[in-house]
Amino acid sequence: MMEVYAYRSMLWSMILSDLRTRYKGSVLGFLWTFMNPLLMLLVYMLVFSTVMRIRIPNYAVYLFIGLLAWNVFANSVQSASSVIVRQASMVKKIYFPRAILPLAVVGGSVMNYLFSLAILIPLLLMFGYYPSLSWLLLVVILFIETLFTAGVALLVSSVNVYFRDVEHVLSIFMMMWFYITPVVYPITMVPHRMGQLFKLNPMTALIYSFQSIFYYEQPIHWKLFVYAIVVSCLVFVIGWQVFQRLSRRFAEEV
């Protein structure tokens, strides 16, 4: 970690590069940062409020809060899974802490989330949700989600160098993970016994924490959140250790 810190300027440059190249060549360019979540919101609103008939107050607000938080995790993990392979020439020719590659992807997704607040906050105000002290917890919740996401990103990016099927299996796995996380439905809709199992999913605790401060306007569920903190720290440590061990032969494998 100290070596990554020593290369922090490189990390920051790669985050900015990721943001610049994400929509390079598209007509709308940077506007896709805002349009992607809005289009996703419209699709899920159509399916789950009209077809599936989920009825909760201000469903657009509820859904948008969850989608933005989920996208930080899902987009990071899916993009990071192949980042070492995509940057093979860089890995072979230049010395730098390899962990910078997946961490830069995560950093780019976090920056996208921060930009998306420019849509979320006006949406909240429009529906009568006003700033409160609980909003300050956003920084803490986002940090814990970033820690968890970074751990998973480090893990999948390093394993994928040796087993290239990982990135393909991951897309299916992430879709399953999405539906066992209360993004499009409230956790209260899940039967009690199943709900207890769902709460073992750390993303449930994190998404519910975002929903608590913005949508429910109530204190976060501290027991769940502490669980998310512990799991996130463990996942990051495991991801870091696995990455460090496997990264020794990246140059030969890519």
N, C-alpha and C positions, 0 to 999 in steps of 0.2 A: 504493500500500500504506500509506503514511503517513496518508492520509486515512481509510482503513478503520480504522487503529489509533486515530485520533482519535475515531471513532464506535464504539469497541469496546463501550461500554455498550449502544448500540442493537443491535449484533450479538448480544450476550449475551441481551438481552431477546427478540430474535426467535428465538433458539435455544430459549429456555424456552417461548415462545409456540408454536413448532412442536411441542414435546413435549406441551404441554397440549392442543392442538387435534387432534393426530393421531388420538386415539381418543375425541374428545369426542362425547358422546351414546350411546356404546356401554355396554352393561350392565356389562361387565368392566373397561372403562376402561383404566387404566395396566397392568393384568395382561396385556394383549395384547402388551406389550413382551417378556414372557417366553414367552407362549403361541405367538406367531407362529413363532419359530425352532424351538420344540419340535414344533409341528405339521408344519412343513417337514421336520424331522428324521425324523418318523415316516413321512411319505409317501416320502421318498427312500430310507429304510431298506427299506421294503416293496418298492419298485420295483427298487433296485439290489442288495440283498442276497438277496432272494427270487426275483424274476423274472429279473434279469440275472445273478444268482449271482456277484456280486463277493465274493471271499473274502479278506479281510485281517483280521488280529487287531484286536479292539476297534473294529469298523467304525463303531459309533455315535459313538465319541470322534473318530475321524478325520474323519467326515462333519460333525460339529457344529463342529469347529474351522474347517473350510473354509467352511461355510455362513455362520457369523457374520462371518467376514472378507469374504466375497463380498458379503453384504448391505450392508455399509458402502458399498461401491462402487456396486453396482447400484441400491439404493434411492435413494442420493444423486443419481446421474446421471439416473435416470428422473423423479424428483420435480423436480429442478432444471431440467429441460428446458423446463418450462412455467411456472416460477415468476414470470418477468417478466410474462408475459401474465396470469397469475392475479392479480398485484398491480398491474394496470394503473392503477387509480385512485390508488394510492399513488405510483406512478412519475410520474403526471401532476401531482399536487398538491404533493408534498413534495420538497424537495431533500435528498438523502443519497447517499452512494456506492452506486451501483446494485449493485456487486459484493457488497454485504452480503446481498442476497436469496439468490443461490445458495450463498454461503458459510454462511449460517445453516442451509440445508437439509443441507449436509455436516456442519456442527457437530451438528445434531440426530441424524444417523445415527451419528456417533462416540459421542455420549452414550448412544445405544441400545446400542451395542456394549459400552460400559463397564458398563451395567446388566446386560447378558447374561452378563457374567463371573460374576455371582452364581449362574448355572446351570452355566456351563462349569467353574469351579474345583471345585465339589463333584463334578461328573461325572468330572473327571480323578482326584480323590482316590479316588472309588469304584472306579475301574478300576486303581488302583495307580500313578498318575502323580503324583509328589510334587514340590513346589517345588524349583527349583534356580536357580543364578545365571543360567542362560540365560533364565529367565522375565523377567529385568530388561530383556532386549532387546525385550520387547513394546512398550515406550514408543517405541523408535526405529522399529520396524517399522510400528506404527500411525501414527506421524507421517509416514513416507514414503508410506504408503497414502493418508493424508489429503491430502497434497500432490498426489499423482497424481489422486485423485478430484476435488479442488478445481479442478485444471486442466481436466479433462474437463467438469466441471459448468459452469464459466465459459464454455467453448467452446460447448456445446450450448444453454445457456440464452440466449446472445446470438444465435446463428444462428437459433434457433427463432422469435425475434421477427419475422424477415424471411421465413422459410420454415417455415410452421406444420406442414408434413408431417414435420418432423424428429422431433417427439415420438412420432409414430405408427411411423415407420420404426425408431426407436430401440428399441422394445420387441422387435422381431424381431432386431435386431442384438445386443442384450444377451443374448437367449436363445442365439444362436450363440456369443457370447463366453463364456458360461457353460460350454458343452460343450467348448470348446478350452482350458479352464482346469482343472487337476487338483483339482477340488473333490470330485466324487463317485467319482473313481478316482485311484489313485496314478500319478505320472508314469512309473513303471517299467513300467506296462502299455502305454505308447505305444511303437510300434516306433522303433528308434534314430533313423532319418532324420527321421521325423515329430516325434520328441521334440525334436530340435534346433530345428525350426521352432517348436514349442510354446514353447520357452524364449525365443523372441523376444517373446512376449507378456509384458509387464511384470507382469500379474496372476499369471502362473505363478510368477514369482520371489517375489512378495509372499505368495501363499497358501502356497507351499512353505516360506517362512521362518516363518510362523505354525505350520505343521505340524512343522517341525524342532524348535522350542523346546518345544512341548507334547507332540506325539505321538511323534516319533522320538527325542526326548531326546538330541539331538546338536547340535553347532555348526551354525549356518546356513551355507548355501553362499555364501561371501563373494563369489565371482565373479558369481554370479547376483544377489546383493543389491546389489552396487555398480552393476551394470547397471540394476537397478530404480531406484536413487537417481538416476542420470544421466538416465534416461528421464523419471522423475517431475518432476525439475527443469525439463527441456526442455518437457514438456507443460504444466506450470504457467505458465512464462514465455509460451509461445505462447497458452495459454488466456487469460491476463491481458491480453496485448497485443490479441488479437482482441476481447475483451470491451470494453476501453477504447475501441477504435476504433468498434465498433458501437453502444456505449451512448449516443453523442452524439445519436442520433435515436430513442431508445426511446420518448420521450413522443409523438412524431408517429406512430410505427408501431403502438403498442399500442391 
